[in-house]
């Protein structure tokens, strides 16, 4: 499962499921971690793409 899939699944669960306070806090912390990971993956992809495009010039 991709990071984006995990984010979407967790967002859906947070919207539609009932959680205890502790469960909700844990899920929200996991979502924050996944969002940071997705941003990091995006930045890494953009760096690599830039390197590839620079090699083509």
Buried (B, 14 or more C-beta within 10 A) or exposed (E): EEBEEBBEEBBEEBEEEEEEEEEEEEBEEBBEEBBEEBEEEEEEEEEEEEEEEEEEE
